[in-house]
Amino acid sequence: MTVLKSDNANGLFGFDGPCQPPLVPMSVNELNCTIRRDRGSYGVATVVWQTASADNSASASQYFINHTGLVMFADEQTVMVSSTAE
């Protein structure tokens, strides 16, 4: 049997529930999101992320130093927490 990349051998990525806190008030300086890797965990995989407002009314770069980045999953790793800091 051969597993091809189109079979999600490297995984299918999504959030494992809402980020914490789900809404970021001005007094909070960190946003944590748990990313889950399903349907495959073969090899190293890189997920690129970006913080944005839901209605595009504000630029995340105005409020967060780390408003873009990447998360690297190791071979067989299925869960990763990504943090954005003010």
Secondary structure by P-SEA (a helix, b strand, c coil): ccccccccccbbbbbccccccccccccccbbbbbbbbccccccbbbbbbbbbccccccccccccccccbbbbbcccccbbbbbbcc
